[in-house]
């Protein structure tokens, strides 16, 4: 499967970066996803890895279209068959280096998710190719600390508001 070309974001206006941050604050999530890569050259061999993922969900396709046109990314949709009253839902996603590039540009504009964005950027900074020796234990531990902090910020339930 070929990757889609990377969207040029060099001309994105400051207003659009602020809009992006506001939509991510209100309708989106900054998370760490887990994936397993199967190597076709070595049957049974699997590589587990985490990556930064941004998601913005909405039932209005105009928002999703604006996100794709302005920032690139991928879209998936779902039509609910259980209840005919429910509108179709759309999810825009961006991940890995591109996601943290978007977060870096939007960082000054976050009201709610700045700390999450900073953690995601810090996690992505640890994602360097370590070669045959594998990822050093110190980096693994650093990633675990970052992941734990982000999972706590994203946890459901009552939240103590910082004053």
GUMARVO-334172 format. One record per atom (N, C-alpha, C): residue number from 1; residue in three letters; chain; atom name; x, y, z. Coordinates in Angstrom, 2 decimals. Layout:
N
(NUM,"ala","A","CA",(X,Y,Z));
...
//
This chain:
163
(1,"unk","A","N",(0.84,-1.18,0.00));
(1,"unk","A","CA",(0.00,0.00,0.00));
(1,"unk","A","C",(0.89,1.24,0.00));
(2,"unk","A","N",(0.71,2.08,-0.98));
(2,"unk","A","CA",(1.52,3.29,-1.11));
(2,"unk","A","C",(1.00,4.37,-0.17));
(3,"unk","A","N",(1.92,5.15,0.35));
(3,"unk","A","CA",(1.53,6.26,1.21));
(3,"unk","A","C",(1.06,7.42,0.34));
(4,"unk","A","N",(0.12,8.19,0.88));
(4,"unk","A","CA",(-0.32,9.38,0.17));
(4,"unk","A","C",(0.75,10.45,0.31));
(5,"unk","A","N",(0.87,11.33,-0.67));
(5,"unk","A","CA",(1.91,12.37,-0.59));
(5,"unk","A","C",(1.67,13.28,0.61));
(6,"unk","A","N",(2.76,13.74,1.20));
(6,"unk","A","CA",(2.69,14.61,2.36));
(6,"unk","A","C",(2.19,15.99,1.94));
(7,"unk","A","N",(1.21,16.50,2.65));
(7,"unk","A","CA",(0.62,17.80,2.36));
(7,"unk","A","C",(1.59,18.91,2.77));
(8,"unk","A","N",(1.78,19.88,1.88));
(8,"unk","A","CA",(2.63,21.03,2.18));
(8,"unk","A","C",(1.87,21.96,3.13));
(9,"unk","A","N",(2.39,22.14,4.32));
(9,"unk","A","CA",(1.72,22.99,5.31));
(9,"unk","A","C",(2.46,24.31,5.53));
(10,"unk","A","N",(3.41,24.60,4.67));
(10,"unk","A","CA",(4.21,25.82,4.86));
(10,"unk","A","C",(3.37,27.10,4.72));
(11,"unk","A","N",(2.28,27.04,3.99));
(11,"unk","A","CA",(1.46,28.23,3.78));
(11,"unk","A","C",(0.25,28.32,4.68));
(12,"unk","A","N",(0.14,27.44,5.68));
(12,"unk","A","CA",(-1.01,27.46,6.58));
(12,"unk","A","C",(-0.96,28.74,7.43));
(13,"unk","A","N",(-2.08,29.45,7.48));
(13,"unk","A","CA",(-2.12,30.72,8.21));
(13,"unk","A","C",(-2.17,30.50,9.71));
(14,"unk","A","N",(-1.80,31.54,10.46));
(14,"unk","A","CA",(-1.87,31.46,11.92));
(14,"unk","A","C",(-3.31,31.26,12.38));
(15,"unk","A","N",(-4.26,31.83,11.66));
(15,"unk","A","CA",(-5.68,31.64,11.99));
(15,"unk","A","C",(-6.04,30.16,11.86));
(16,"unk","A","N",(-5.58,29.51,10.80));
(16,"unk","A","CA",(-5.88,28.09,10.62));
(16,"unk","A","C",(-5.18,27.23,11.67));
(17,"unk","A","N",(-3.98,27.60,12.12));
(17,"unk","A","CA",(-3.33,26.86,13.20));
(17,"unk","A","C",(-4.14,27.00,14.48));
(18,"unk","A","N",(-4.67,28.21,14.73));
(18,"unk","A","CA",(-5.50,28.42,15.91));
(18,"unk","A","C",(-6.80,27.61,15.81));
(19,"unk","A","N",(-7.39,27.58,14.62));
(19,"unk","A","CA",(-8.60,26.76,14.43));
(19,"unk","A","C",(-8.29,25.28,14.67));
(20,"unk","A","N",(-7.19,24.83,14.12));
(20,"unk","A","CA",(-6.80,23.43,14.29));
(20,"unk","A","C",(-6.67,23.10,15.79));
(21,"unk","A","N",(-5.97,23.96,16.53));
(21,"unk","A","CA",(-5.79,23.73,17.96));
(21,"unk","A","C",(-7.14,23.71,18.68));
(22,"unk","A","N",(-8.03,24.62,18.30));
(22,"unk","A","CA",(-9.35,24.67,18.94));
(22,"unk","A","C",(-10.16,23.40,18.65));
(23,"unk","A","N",(-10.12,22.93,17.41));
(23,"unk","A","CA",(-10.84,21.70,17.09));
(23,"unk","A","C",(-10.22,20.50,17.80));
(24,"unk","A","N",(-8.91,20.46,17.89));
(24,"unk","A","CA",(-8.27,19.35,18.61));
(24,"unk","A","C",(-8.59,19.44,20.10));
(25,"unk","A","N",(-8.62,20.66,20.64));
(25,"unk","A","CA",(-9.01,20.85,22.04));
(25,"unk","A","C",(-10.42,20.32,22.31));
(26,"unk","A","N",(-11.36,20.64,21.42));
(26,"unk","A","CA",(-12.76,20.34,21.68));
(26,"unk","A","C",(-13.29,19.05,21.09));
(27,"unk","A","N",(-12.87,18.70,19.90));
(27,"unk","A","CA",(-13.44,17.56,19.18));
(27,"unk","A","C",(-12.42,16.45,18.95));
(28,"unk","A","N",(-11.23,16.60,19.50));
(28,"unk","A","CA",(-10.17,15.66,19.14));
(28,"unk","A","C",(-9.49,14.99,20.30));
(29,"unk","A","N",(-8.51,14.18,19.94));
(29,"unk","A","CA",(-7.70,13.50,20.95));
(29,"unk","A","C",(-6.26,13.41,20.49));
(30,"unk","A","N",(-5.39,13.44,21.46));
(30,"unk","A","CA",(-3.96,13.24,21.26));
(30,"unk","A","C",(-3.64,11.97,22.04));
(31,"unk","A","N",(-3.23,10.94,21.34));
(31,"unk","A","CA",(-3.04,9.67,22.02));
(31,"unk","A","C",(-1.81,8.93,21.50));
(32,"unk","A","N",(-1.51,7.86,22.18));
(32,"unk","A","CA",(-0.44,6.97,21.76));
(32,"unk","A","C",(-1.10,5.65,21.38));
(33,"unk","A","N",(-0.92,5.27,20.14));
(33,"unk","A","CA",(-1.51,4.03,19.63));
(33,"unk","A","C",(-0.45,2.94,19.61));
(34,"unk","A","N",(-0.90,1.71,19.60));
(34,"unk","A","CA",(-0.01,0.56,19.58));
(34,"unk","A","C",(-0.25,-0.21,18.29));
(35,"unk","A","N",(0.82,-0.64,17.65));
(35,"unk","A","CA",(0.69,-1.40,16.41));
(35,"unk","A","C",(1.66,-2.58,16.43));
(36,"unk","A","N",(1.34,-3.56,15.62));
(36,"unk","A","CA",(2.20,-4.73,15.45));
(36,"unk","A","C",(2.49,-4.85,13.97));
(37,"unk","A","N",(3.77,-4.92,13.64));
(37,"unk","A","CA",(4.19,-5.05,12.23));
(37,"unk","A","C",(4.66,-6.47,12.01));
(38,"unk","A","N",(4.06,-7.12,11.02));
(38,"unk","A","CA",(4.49,-8.47,10.66));
(38,"unk","A","C",(5.46,-8.36,9.50));
(39,"unk","A","N",(6.60,-9.00,9.62));
(39,"unk","A","CA",(7.62,-8.95,8.58));
(39,"unk","A","C",(7.42,-10.12,7.62));
(40,"unk","A","N",(7.09,-9.84,6.34));
(40,"unk","A","CA",(6.85,-10.93,5.39));
(40,"unk","A","C",(8.10,-11.78,5.12));
(41,"unk","A","N",(9.28,-11.21,5.37));
(41,"unk","A","CA",(10.53,-11.95,5.14));
(41,"unk","A","C",(10.78,-12.99,6.23));
(42,"unk","A","N",(10.21,-12.74,7.42));
(42,"unk","A","CA",(10.42,-13.64,8.55));
(42,"unk","A","C",(9.07,-14.02,9.16));
(43,"unk","A","N",(8.44,-15.08,8.65));
(43,"unk","A","CA",(7.13,-15.48,9.18));
(43,"unk","A","C",(7.18,-15.70,10.69));
(44,"unk","A","N",(6.19,-15.16,11.36));
(44,"unk","A","CA",(6.13,-15.27,12.82));
(44,"unk","A","C",(6.82,-14.13,13.55));
(45,"unk","A","N",(7.68,-13.40,12.86));
(45,"unk","A","CA",(8.38,-12.28,13.50));
(45,"unk","A","C",(7.45,-11.07,13.54));
(46,"unk","A","N",(7.38,-10.45,14.70));
(46,"unk","A","CA",(6.52,-9.28,14.87));
(46,"unk","A","C",(7.28,-8.19,15.62));
(47,"unk","A","N",(7.06,-6.98,15.20));
(47,"unk","A","CA",(7.64,-5.84,15.87));
(47,"unk","A","C",(6.49,-5.04,16.48));
(48,"unk","A","N",(6.54,-4.79,17.77));
(48,"unk","A","CA",(5.54,-3.99,18.46));
(48,"unk","A","C",(6.08,-2.57,18.60));
(49,"unk","A","N",(5.23,-1.60,18.33));
(49,"unk","A","CA",(5.67,-0.23,18.50));
(49,"unk","A","C",(4.50,0.69,18.81));
(50,"unk","A","N",(4.81,1.80,19.40));
(50,"unk","A","CA",(3.84,2.84,19.69));
(50,"unk","A","C",(4.08,4.02,18.78));
(51,"unk","A","N",(3.03,4.78,18.57));
(51,"unk","A","CA",(3.17,5.98,17.76));
(51,"unk","A","C",(2.13,7.01,18.20));
(52,"unk","A","N",(2.42,8.27,17.92));
(52,"unk","A","CA",(1.53,9.37,18.24));
(52,"unk","A","C",(0.41,9.40,17.21));
(53,"unk","A","N",(-0.82,9.59,17.70));
(53,"unk","A","CA",(-1.96,9.68,16.78));
(53,"unk","A","C",(-2.86,10.82,17.21));
(54,"unk","A","N",(-3.23,11.65,16.25));
(54,"unk","A","CA",(-4.20,12.72,16.45));
(54,"unk","A","C",(-5.50,12.29,15.79));
(55,"unk","A","N",(-6.61,12.57,16.43));
(55,"unk","A","CA",(-7.91,12.25,15.86));
(55,"unk","A","C",(-8.85,13.41,16.14));
(56,"unk","A","N",(-9.61,13.79,15.12));
(56,"unk","A","CA",(-10.70,14.75,15.29));
(56,"unk","A","C",(-11.93,14.11,14.69));
(57,"unk","A","N",(-12.99,14.03,15.49));
(57,"unk","A","CA",(-14.23,13.38,15.04));
(57,"unk","A","C",(-15.35,14.40,14.97));
(58,"unk","A","N",(-16.24,14.20,13.98));
(58,"unk","A","CA",(-17.38,15.09,13.83));
(58,"unk","A","C",(-18.39,14.46,12.89));
(59,"unk","A","N",(-19.62,14.92,12.97));
(59,"unk","A","CA",(-20.64,14.43,12.04));
(59,"unk","A","C",(-20.82,15.36,10.85));
(60,"unk","A","N",(-20.12,16.47,10.84));
(60,"unk","A","CA",(-20.20,17.40,9.71));
(60,"unk","A","C",(-18.99,17.21,8.81));
(61,"unk","A","N",(-19.19,16.73,7.60));
(61,"unk","A","CA",(-18.04,16.47,6.72));
(61,"unk","A","C",(-17.27,17.72,6.31));
(62,"unk","A","N",(-17.86,18.90,6.47));
(62,"unk","A","CA",(-17.14,20.12,6.10));
(62,"unk","A","C",(-15.88,20.29,6.94));
(63,"unk","A","N",(-15.97,19.97,8.24));
(63,"unk","A","CA",(-14.79,20.06,9.10));
(63,"unk","A","C",(-13.72,19.08,8.64));
(64,"unk","A","N",(-14.11,17.86,8.39));
(64,"unk","A","CA",(-13.16,16.83,7.98));
(64,"unk","A","C",(-12.51,17.19,6.64));
(65,"unk","A","N",(-13.30,17.70,5.71));
(65,"unk","A","CA",(-12.76,18.11,4.41));
(65,"unk","A","C",(-11.76,19.25,4.57));
(66,"unk","A","N",(-12.06,20.22,5.45));
(66,"unk","A","CA",(-11.14,21.32,5.70));
(66,"unk","A","C",(-9.83,20.80,6.28));
(67,"unk","A","N",(-9.91,19.86,7.22));
(67,"unk","A","CA",(-8.70,19.30,7.81));
(67,"unk","A","C",(-7.83,18.62,6.76));
(68,"unk","A","N",(-8.43,17.82,5.91));
(68,"unk","A","CA",(-7.66,17.11,4.87));
(68,"unk","A","C",(-7.07,18.10,3.87));
(69,"unk","A","N",(-7.85,19.08,3.45));
(69,"unk","A","CA",(-7.36,20.06,2.48));
(69,"unk","A","C",(-6.24,20.93,3.06));
(70,"unk","A","N",(-6.32,21.23,4.35));
(70,"unk","A","CA",(-5.35,22.13,4.97));
(70,"unk","A","C",(-4.13,21.41,5.51));
(71,"unk","A","N",(-4.33,20.23,6.11));
(71,"unk","A","CA",(-3.24,19.55,6.83));
(71,"unk","A","C",(-2.91,18.15,6.31));
(72,"unk","A","N",(-3.69,17.64,5.36));
(72,"unk","A","CA",(-3.50,16.27,4.91));
(72,"unk","A","C",(-4.14,15.33,5.91));
(73,"unk","A","N",(-3.63,14.12,6.03));
(73,"unk","A","CA",(-4.18,13.15,6.96));
(73,"unk","A","C",(-5.11,12.17,6.28));
(74,"unk","A","N",(-5.70,11.33,7.09));
(74,"unk","A","CA",(-6.59,10.30,6.57));
(74,"unk","A","C",(-7.97,10.45,7.19));
(75,"unk","A","N",(-8.96,9.88,6.51));
(75,"unk","A","CA",(-10.34,9.97,6.97));
(75,"unk","A","C",(-10.98,8.59,6.96));
(76,"unk","A","N",(-11.77,8.32,7.99));
(76,"unk","A","CA",(-12.63,7.16,7.93));
(76,"unk","A","C",(-14.01,7.61,8.38));
(77,"unk","A","N",(-15.00,6.86,7.95));
(77,"unk","A","CA",(-16.37,7.23,8.29));
(77,"unk","A","C",(-17.13,6.00,8.74));
(78,"unk","A","N",(-18.26,6.26,9.37));
(78,"unk","A","CA",(-19.09,5.17,9.83));
(78,"unk","A","C",(-20.55,5.59,9.73));
(79,"unk","A","N",(-21.35,4.75,9.12));
(79,"unk","A","CA",(-22.78,4.97,9.08));
(79,"unk","A","C",(-23.40,4.00,10.08));
(80,"unk","A","N",(-24.15,4.53,11.00));
(80,"unk","A","CA",(-24.74,3.71,12.04));
(80,"unk","A","C",(-26.03,3.07,11.54));
(81,"unk","A","N",(-26.08,1.76,11.56));
(81,"unk","A","CA",(-27.27,1.05,11.11));
(81,"unk","A","C",(-28.21,0.71,12.27));
(82,"unk","A","N",(-27.70,0.76,13.49));
(82,"unk","A","CA",(-28.52,0.44,14.65));
(82,"unk","A","C",(-29.61,1.47,14.90));
(83,"unk","A","N",(-29.33,2.72,14.56));
(83,"unk","A","CA",(-30.29,3.77,14.83));
(83,"unk","A","C",(-30.31,4.73,13.65));
(84,"unk","A","N",(-31.42,4.76,12.94));
(84,"unk","A","CA",(-31.53,5.59,11.74));
(84,"unk","A","C",(-31.49,7.09,12.06));
(85,"unk","A","N",(-31.67,7.46,13.32));
(85,"unk","A","CA",(-31.65,8.87,13.71));
(85,"unk","A","C",(-30.23,9.41,13.84));
(86,"unk","A","N",(-29.26,8.51,13.94));
(86,"unk","A","CA",(-27.88,8.94,14.11));
(86,"unk","A","C",(-27.27,9.36,12.77));
(87,"unk","A","N",(-26.54,10.44,12.79));
(87,"unk","A","CA",(-25.85,10.92,11.59));
(87,"unk","A","C",(-24.59,10.08,11.35));
(88,"unk","A","N",(-24.13,10.02,10.11));
(88,"unk","A","CA",(-22.83,9.39,9.87));
(88,"unk","A","C",(-21.74,10.16,10.63));
(89,"unk","A","N",(-20.73,9.45,11.07));
(89,"unk","A","CA",(-19.63,10.06,11.81));
(89,"unk","A","C",(-18.36,9.97,10.97));
(90,"unk","A","N",(-17.49,10.96,11.13));
(90,"unk","A","CA",(-16.24,11.02,10.37));
(90,"unk","A","C",(-15.09,11.25,11.34));
(91,"unk","A","N",(-13.96,10.59,11.06));
(91,"unk","A","CA",(-12.75,10.73,11.86));
(91,"unk","A","C",(-11.59,11.10,10.96));
(92,"unk","A","N",(-10.94,12.21,11.29));
(92,"unk","A","CA",(-9.71,12.61,10.62));
(92,"unk","A","C",(-8.57,12.17,11.53));
(93,"unk","A","N",(-7.51,11.61,10.94));
(93,"unk","A","CA",(-6.35,11.20,11.73));
(93,"unk","A","C",(-5.05,11.62,11.08));
(94,"unk","A","N",(-4.07,11.81,11.91));
(94,"unk","A","CA",(-2.69,12.04,11.48));
(94,"unk","A","C",(-1.81,11.37,12.53));
(95,"unk","A","N",(-0.66,10.86,12.10));
(95,"unk","A","CA",(0.15,10.13,13.05));
(95,"unk","A","C",(1.65,10.34,12.84));
(96,"unk","A","N",(2.39,9.88,13.82));
(96,"unk","A","CA",(3.86,9.85,13.81));
(96,"unk","A","C",(4.48,11.24,13.66));
(97,"unk","A","N",(5.49,11.35,12.80));
(97,"unk","A","CA",(6.21,12.62,12.64));
(97,"unk","A","C",(5.29,13.75,12.19));
(98,"unk","A","N",(4.39,13.45,11.26));
(98,"unk","A","CA",(3.48,14.48,10.75));
(98,"unk","A","C",(2.59,15.00,11.87));
(99,"unk","A","N",(2.09,14.11,12.71));
(99,"unk","A","CA",(1.23,14.54,13.81));
(99,"unk","A","C",(1.97,15.49,14.74));
(100,"unk","A","N",(3.21,15.17,15.06));
(100,"unk","A","CA",(3.96,16.04,15.97));
(100,"unk","A","C",(4.37,17.34,15.29));
(101,"unk","A","N",(4.54,17.30,13.98));
(101,"unk","A","CA",(4.79,18.55,13.23));
(101,"unk","A","C",(3.57,19.46,13.35));
(102,"unk","A","N",(2.38,18.90,13.20));
(102,"unk","A","CA",(1.15,19.68,13.34));
(102,"unk","A","C",(1.01,20.22,14.76));
(103,"unk","A","N",(1.30,19.37,15.75));
(103,"unk","A","CA",(1.21,19.81,17.15));
(103,"unk","A","C",(2.17,20.95,17.45));
(104,"unk","A","N",(3.37,20.86,16.90));
(104,"unk","A","CA",(4.37,21.91,17.14));
(104,"unk","A","C",(3.88,23.25,16.63));
(105,"unk","A","N",(3.29,23.27,15.45));
(105,"unk","A","CA",(2.76,24.53,14.89));
(105,"unk","A","C",(1.57,25.06,15.70));
(106,"unk","A","N",(0.75,24.16,16.22));
(106,"unk","A","CA",(-0.46,24.56,16.94));
(106,"unk","A","C",(-0.22,24.83,18.42));
(107,"unk","A","N",(0.95,24.48,18.93));
(107,"unk","A","CA",(1.24,24.55,20.37));
(107,"unk","A","C",(0.85,25.88,21.03));
(108,"unk","A","N",(1.16,27.02,20.43));
(108,"unk","A","CA",(0.83,28.28,21.11));
(108,"unk","A","C",(-0.67,28.52,21.29));
(109,"unk","A","N",(-1.50,27.79,20.57));
(109,"unk","A","CA",(-2.93,28.07,20.54));
(109,"unk","A","C",(-3.77,27.12,21.40));
(110,"unk","A","N",(-3.19,26.09,21.97));
(110,"unk","A","CA",(-3.97,25.17,22.78));
(110,"unk","A","C",(-4.43,25.82,24.07));
(111,"unk","A","N",(-5.68,25.56,24.43));
(111,"unk","A","CA",(-6.20,25.98,25.72));
(111,"unk","A","C",(-6.27,24.81,26.69));
(112,"unk","A","N",(-6.60,23.62,26.17));
(112,"unk","A","CA",(-6.84,22.46,27.02));
(112,"unk","A","C",(-5.79,21.36,26.90));
(113,"unk","A","N",(-5.26,21.17,25.73));
(113,"unk","A","CA",(-4.43,19.99,25.49));
(113,"unk","A","C",(-2.96,20.29,25.23));
(114,"unk","A","N",(-2.50,21.40,25.73));
(114,"unk","A","CA",(-1.09,21.75,25.52));
(114,"unk","A","C",(-0.15,20.71,26.14));
(115,"unk","A","N",(-0.44,20.29,27.38));
(115,"unk","A","CA",(0.44,19.33,28.04));
(115,"unk","A","C",(0.45,18.00,27.28));
(116,"unk","A","N",(-0.71,17.58,26.77));
(116,"unk","A","CA",(-0.78,16.36,25.97));
(116,"unk","A","C",(0.06,16.50,24.70));
(117,"unk","A","N",(-0.05,17.66,24.07));
(117,"unk","A","CA",(0.72,17.92,22.85));
(117,"unk","A","C",(2.22,17.87,23.14));
(118,"unk","A","N",(2.64,18.47,24.23));
(118,"unk","A","CA",(4.06,18.46,24.59));
(118,"unk","A","C",(4.56,17.05,24.86));
(119,"unk","A","N",(3.74,16.23,25.52));
(119,"unk","A","CA",(4.11,14.84,25.78));
(119,"unk","A","C",(4.22,14.05,24.47));
(120,"unk","A","N",(3.27,14.27,23.56));
(120,"unk","A","CA",(3.30,13.57,22.27));
(120,"unk","A","C",(4.55,13.95,21.48));
(121,"unk","A","N",(4.90,15.22,21.49));
(121,"unk","A","CA",(6.11,15.69,20.81));
(121,"unk","A","C",(7.34,15.06,21.45));
(122,"unk","A","N",(7.37,14.98,22.77));
(122,"unk","A","CA",(8.51,14.36,23.47));
(122,"unk","A","C",(8.62,12.87,23.14));
(123,"unk","A","N",(7.49,12.18,23.06));
(123,"unk","A","CA",(7.53,10.76,22.71));
(123,"unk","A","C",(8.08,10.57,21.31));
(124,"unk","A","N",(7.58,11.35,20.36));
(124,"unk","A","CA",(8.04,11.20,18.97));
(124,"unk","A","C",(9.53,11.49,18.85));
(125,"unk","A","N",(10.04,12.39,19.68));
(125,"unk","A","CA",(11.48,12.71,19.64));
(125,"unk","A","C",(12.34,11.51,20.03));
(126,"unk","A","N",(11.76,10.54,20.75));
(126,"unk","A","CA",(12.52,9.34,21.13));
(126,"unk","A","C",(12.50,8.28,20.03));
(127,"unk","A","N",(11.72,8.49,18.99));
(127,"unk","A","CA",(11.55,7.49,17.93));
(127,"unk","A","C",(12.66,7.63,16.89));
(128,"unk","A","N",(13.81,7.08,17.22));
(128,"unk","A","CA",(14.93,7.08,16.29));
(128,"unk","A","C",(15.31,5.64,16.00));
(129,"unk","A","N",(15.80,5.38,14.82));
(129,"unk","A","CA",(16.19,4.02,14.45));
(129,"unk","A","C",(17.44,3.63,15.22));
(130,"unk","A","N",(17.32,2.56,15.99));
(130,"unk","A","CA",(18.43,2.14,16.85));
(130,"unk","A","C",(19.28,1.03,16.25));
(131,"unk","A","N",(18.89,0.55,15.08));
(131,"unk","A","CA",(19.68,-0.49,14.43));
(131,"unk","A","C",(19.50,-1.85,15.07));
(132,"unk","A","N",(20.45,-2.72,14.83));
(132,"unk","A","CA",(20.36,-4.11,15.29));
(132,"unk","A","C",(20.37,-4.25,16.81));
(133,"unk","A","N",(20.98,-3.32,17.46));
(133,"unk","A","CA",(21.09,-3.43,18.92));
(133,"unk","A","C",(19.75,-3.20,19.61));
(134,"unk","A","N",(18.80,-2.62,18.91));
(134,"unk","A","CA",(17.50,-2.35,19.52));
(134,"unk","A","C",(17.49,-1.04,20.28));
(135,"unk","A","N",(16.35,-0.74,20.80));
(135,"unk","A","CA",(16.18,0.51,21.53));
(135,"unk","A","C",(16.85,0.41,22.90));
(136,"unk","A","N",(17.69,1.38,23.26));
(136,"unk","A","CA",(18.34,1.36,24.57));
(136,"unk","A","C",(17.31,1.38,25.71));
(137,"unk","A","N",(17.64,0.72,26.80));
(137,"unk","A","CA",(16.73,0.61,27.94));
(137,"unk","A","C",(16.34,1.98,28.48));
(138,"unk","A","N",(17.26,2.93,28.50));
(138,"unk","A","CA",(16.94,4.27,29.00));
(138,"unk","A","C",(15.85,4.93,28.16));
(139,"unk","A","N",(15.88,4.72,26.85));
(139,"unk","A","CA",(14.86,5.29,25.96));
(139,"unk","A","C",(13.52,4.59,26.19));
(140,"unk","A","N",(13.55,3.29,26.36));
(140,"unk","A","CA",(12.32,2.54,26.66));
(140,"unk","A","C",(11.68,3.06,27.94));
(141,"unk","A","N",(12.50,3.29,28.95));
(141,"unk","A","CA",(11.98,3.81,30.23));
(141,"unk","A","C",(11.45,5.23,30.07));
(142,"unk","A","N",(12.14,6.05,29.30));
(142,"unk","A","CA",(11.68,7.42,29.04));
(142,"unk","A","C",(10.32,7.39,28.34));
(143,"unk","A","N",(10.17,6.53,27.34));
(143,"unk","A","CA",(8.90,6.40,26.63));
(143,"unk","A","C",(7.78,5.97,27.59));
(144,"unk","A","N",(8.10,5.05,28.49));
(144,"unk","A","CA",(7.09,4.56,29.43));
(144,"unk","A","C",(6.60,5.67,30.34));
(145,"unk","A","N",(7.51,6.51,30.80));
(145,"unk","A","CA",(7.13,7.64,31.66));
(145,"unk","A","C",(6.20,8.58,30.88));
(146,"unk","A","N",(6.55,8.89,29.65));
(146,"unk","A","CA",(5.74,9.78,28.82));
(146,"unk","A","C",(4.36,9.16,28.57));
(147,"unk","A","N",(4.34,7.89,28.20));
(147,"unk","A","CA",(3.08,7.20,27.94));
(147,"unk","A","C",(2.18,7.20,29.17));
(148,"unk","A","N",(2.75,6.94,30.33));
(148,"unk","A","CA",(1.97,6.92,31.57));
(148,"unk","A","C",(1.34,8.29,31.84));
(149,"unk","A","N",(2.13,9.34,31.69));
(149,"unk","A","CA",(1.60,10.69,31.90));
(149,"unk","A","C",(0.47,11.00,30.93));
(150,"unk","A","N",(0.64,10.65,29.66));
(150,"unk","A","CA",(-0.40,10.94,28.66));
(150,"unk","A","C",(-1.65,10.10,28.93));
(151,"unk","A","N",(-1.47,8.83,29.29));
(151,"unk","A","CA",(-2.63,7.99,29.60));
(151,"unk","A","C",(-3.41,8.55,30.80));
(152,"unk","A","N",(-2.70,9.06,31.81));
(152,"unk","A","CA",(-3.38,9.65,32.96));
(152,"unk","A","C",(-4.17,10.90,32.56));
(153,"unk","A","N",(-3.59,11.72,31.70));
(153,"unk","A","CA",(-4.30,12.92,31.24));
(153,"unk","A","C",(-5.54,12.55,30.41));
(154,"unk","A","N",(-5.47,11.44,29.68));
(154,"unk","A","CA",(-6.58,11.03,28.82));
(154,"unk","A","C",(-7.58,10.12,29.52));
(155,"unk","A","N",(-7.31,9.75,30.78));
(155,"unk","A","CA",(-8.18,8.81,31.49));
(155,"unk","A","C",(-9.58,9.38,31.68));
(156,"unk","A","N",(-10.56,8.51,31.62));
(156,"unk","A","CA",(-11.95,8.90,31.83));
(156,"unk","A","C",(-12.20,9.03,33.32));
(157,"unk","A","N",(-13.25,9.77,33.66));
(157,"unk","A","CA",(-13.63,9.92,35.05));
(157,"unk","A","C",(-13.41,11.35,35.52));
(158,"unk","A","N",(-13.73,11.61,36.80));
(158,"unk","A","CA",(-13.58,12.96,37.34));
(158,"unk","A","C",(-12.12,13.43,37.27));
(159,"unk","A","N",(-11.96,14.69,37.00));
(159,"unk","A","CA",(-10.62,15.25,36.85));
(159,"unk","A","C",(-10.49,16.44,37.80));
(160,"unk","A","N",(-9.37,16.51,38.48));
(160,"unk","A","CA",(-9.07,17.67,39.31));
(160,"unk","A","C",(-8.55,18.77,38.40));
(161,"unk","A","N",(-9.18,19.94,38.45));
(161,"unk","A","CA",(-8.78,21.05,37.61));
(161,"unk","A","C",(-7.64,21.79,38.29));
(162,"unk","A","N",(-6.56,22.01,37.55));
(162,"unk","A","CA",(-5.41,22.75,38.07));
(162,"unk","A","C",(-5.79,24.23,38.20));
(163,"unk","A","N",(-5.42,24.82,39.29));
(163,"unk","A","CA",(-5.72,26.24,39.47));
(163,"unk","A","C",(-4.48,27.06,39.41));
//
